[in-house]
């Protein structure tokens, strides 16, 4: 379930996209900084979590 948030500022524009699994846990975040640089981050979760 991809989602986006746009946060304009006086100096730059950041666009943050995130993805989640069916349980709603965040699996990836990509931050487009200054409309030029991507900062991707991926997450995994233990299957033993309660």
Backbone as a chain_set.jsonl record, in Angstrom:
{"seq": "XXXXXXXXXXXXXXXXXXXXXXXXXXXXXXXXXXXXXXXXXXXXXXXXXX", "coords": {"N": [[0.844, -1.164, 0.0], [1.322, 1.73, -1.146], [2.203, 5.092, -0.202], [2.235, 8.679, -0.049], [3.758, 11.707, 1.102], [3.866, 15.159, 0.928], [5.955, 17.797, 1.667], [6.296, 20.992, 1.475], [8.802, 23.568, 1.631], [10.57, 26.638, 2.407], [13.048, 26.484, 1.216], [13.471, 23.979, -0.034], [12.072, 20.969, -1.468], [10.769, 18.087, -0.193], [9.91, 14.767, -0.864], [8.292, 12.082, 0.429], [7.96, 8.684, 0.188], [6.352, 5.698, 1.178], [6.16, 2.157, 1.805], [4.11, -0.549, 2.858], [3.557, -3.76, 4.428], [0.992, -6.381, 4.343], [0.198, -6.494, 6.978], [0.479, -3.97, 7.824], [2.954, -3.088, 8.57], [5.769, -1.013, 8.142], [7.734, -1.345, 5.271], [9.453, -0.136, 3.47], [11.019, 3.018, 2.834], [11.327, 5.928, 0.963], [13.002, 8.837, 0.504], [12.898, 11.671, -1.298], [15.071, 14.135, -1.696], [15.465, 17.611, -1.993], [14.546, 17.45, -4.553], [16.335, 15.989, -6.063], [17.995, 14.005, -4.881], [17.758, 10.689, -3.835], [16.937, 8.887, -0.879], [16.789, 5.903, -0.038], [15.4, 3.449, 2.196], [15.123, 0.253, 3.6], [13.178, -2.175, 5.381], [12.995, -5.058, 7.467], [11.299, -7.641, 9.291], [11.393, -9.75, 12.173], [10.159, -13.064, 12.138], [9.426, -14.133, 14.507], [8.279, -12.232, 16.09], [5.959, -11.017, 18.495]], "CA": [[0.0, 0.0, 0.0], [2.175, 2.923, -1.212], [1.636, 6.344, 0.255], [3.15, 9.797, -0.225], [3.534, 12.938, 1.83], [4.631, 16.251, 0.338], [6.186, 18.841, 2.651], [7.04, 22.108, 0.887], [9.454, 24.498, 2.545], [11.072, 27.826, 1.728], [14.297, 26.218, 0.498], [13.525, 22.714, -0.76], [10.884, 20.127, -1.466], [11.009, 16.68, 0.091], [8.794, 13.873, -1.129], [8.537, 10.838, 1.15], [7.077, 7.573, -0.168], [6.592, 4.519, 1.994], [5.399, 0.95, 1.489], [3.827, -1.379, 4.022], [3.055, -5.09, 4.116], [-0.441, -6.543, 4.624], [-0.027, -6.291, 8.411], [0.619, -2.549, 8.105], [4.313, -2.773, 8.99], [6.527, -0.288, 7.126], [8.771, -2.177, 4.663], [10.4, 0.691, 2.733], [10.825, 4.465, 2.82], [12.208, 6.614, 0.013], [12.92, 10.282, 0.704], [13.48, 12.45, -2.394], [15.506, 15.382, -1.069], [15.794, 18.707, -2.914], [14.104, 17.023, -5.881], [17.478, 15.44, -6.797], [18.682, 12.903, -4.208], [16.921, 9.69, -3.163], [17.484, 8.248, 0.316], [15.933, 4.746, 0.213], [15.659, 2.61, 3.36], [14.254, -0.926, 3.62], [13.041, -2.75, 6.713], [12.463, -6.404, 7.59], [10.843, -7.928, 10.635], [11.518, -11.143, 12.579], [8.897, -13.828, 12.141], [9.133, -14.507, 15.891], [7.712, -11.11, 16.852], [4.616, -11.279, 19.032]], "C": [[0.899, 1.24, 0.0], [1.443, 4.175, -0.751], [2.676, 7.435, 0.069], [2.749, 10.962, 0.668], [4.406, 13.997, 1.183], [4.713, 17.366, 1.365], [6.967, 19.981, 2.004], [7.685, 22.968, 1.973], [9.984, 25.676, 1.737], [12.294, 27.527, 0.866], [14.283, 24.957, -0.357], [12.193, 21.997, -0.669], [11.318, 18.698, -1.214], [9.742, 15.9, -0.221], [9.142, 12.54, -0.488], [7.486, 9.814, 0.72], [7.386, 6.414, 0.764], [5.699, 3.379, 1.535], [5.23, 0.149, 2.763], [3.344, -2.75, 3.564], [1.583, -5.185, 4.504], [-0.785, -6.341, 6.098], [0.107, -4.822, 8.8], [2.001, -2.139, 8.579], [5.054, -2.091, 7.84], [7.639, -1.196, 6.599], [9.8, -1.363, 3.904], [10.003, 2.155, 2.825], [11.802, 5.038, 1.808], [11.961, 8.107, 0.151], [13.63, 10.96, -0.462], [13.778, 13.838, -1.843], [15.926, 16.387, -2.133], [15.473, 18.37, -4.363], [15.248, 16.441, -6.714], [18.052, 14.17, -6.181], [17.696, 11.987, -3.504], [17.663, 9.121, -1.966], [16.591, 7.052, 0.649], [16.368, 3.982, 1.458], [14.652, 1.475, 3.339], [14.282, -1.551, 5.006], [12.512, -4.169, 6.599], [12.129, -6.637, 9.055], [11.046, -9.418, 10.919], [10.167, -11.819, 12.546], [8.5, -14.235, 13.555], [8.544, -13.381, 16.721], [6.299, -11.46, 17.314], [3.715, -10.107, 18.778]], "O": [[1.208, 1.756, 1.074], [0.226, 4.293, -0.893], [3.873, 7.149, 0.034], [1.57, 11.176, 0.951], [5.581, 13.744, 0.916], [3.694, 17.83, 1.876], [8.197, 19.938, 1.988], [7.171, 23.075, 3.086], [9.856, 25.699, 0.512], [12.553, 28.235, -0.107], [15.032, 24.882, -1.331], [11.311, 22.372, 0.103], [12.147, 18.159, -1.948], [8.638, 16.325, 0.119], [10.163, 11.935, -0.816], [6.284, 10.04, 0.864], [8.545, 6.174, 1.103], [4.632, 3.593, 0.959], [6.095, 0.162, 3.639], [2.799, -2.898, 2.47], [0.988, -4.2, 4.941], [-1.933, -6.048, 6.431], [-0.12, -4.458, 9.954], [2.215, -0.985, 8.949], [4.976, -2.539, 6.696], [8.404, -1.757, 7.385], [10.918, -1.834, 3.701], [8.821, 2.495, 2.887], [12.978, 4.672, 1.799], [10.846, 8.583, -0.059], [14.847, 10.834, -0.597], [12.868, 14.617, -1.56], [16.656, 16.048, -3.065], [16.057, 18.937, -5.286], [15.153, 16.4, -7.94], [18.557, 13.323, -6.917], [16.896, 12.434, -2.682], [18.872, 8.899, -2.025], [15.725, 7.157, 1.518], [17.561, 3.877, 1.743], [13.466, 1.696, 3.092], [15.284, -1.467, 5.716], [11.68, -4.459, 5.739], [12.61, -5.929, 9.939], [10.893, -10.251, 10.026], [9.15, -11.216, 12.887], [7.359, -14.638, 13.784], [8.329, -13.544, 17.922], [5.546, -12.121, 16.599], [2.544, -10.136, 19.155]]}, "num_chains": 1, "name": "protein.A"}
